Amino acid sequence: MPTIPTSSSGAYTPISPLPAPAEQTDLFSSDGFLKILASQIKSQNPLEPMKDTEFIAQMAQFSQLEQITSVAKDMKALAMSSQLSQGASLIGKSVTYTPQGTDTPVTGTVQALSVTGDGRGMSLVVDGVSVDVALITKVGA
């Protein structure tokens, strides 16, 4: 059973709160890169400062990181747009799928499509049942 801290007079003595944990920085993020670069500049030897070519090379690497990150986001959005377009073209069409755990194919009409919460997956609503796109085996008219 925990004890309540008290002084010699028996009065309650508050305990100071624990310091907040240090914020974790992802070294592979742009913020992490900038913090490392700032730390390098701050702690460099004044008699032997960083050469401007090194600094420019690091800034170029940072610029490349930003551009690659931007391209990756754009590619993700493009892929999702393509999936939505393909899924939307199936609305009103007849599809056949094999539910997991069975060997019997089921045929129905696609009524709608839905995207998962994380935006990475898509499923079709076939006659009121949500069906993963990977389970579709046949598309009809």
Protein Blocks (a to p, Z undefined) as FASTA:
>chain_A
ZZddddfkopacdddddddddddddfkbmklmmmmmmmmmmmpcfklccdfklmmmmmmm
mmmmmmmmmmmmmmmmmmmmmmmmmmmmmgopacddddehiabdcddddfbdcddfkopa
ccddeehiacdfklpmbdcZZ
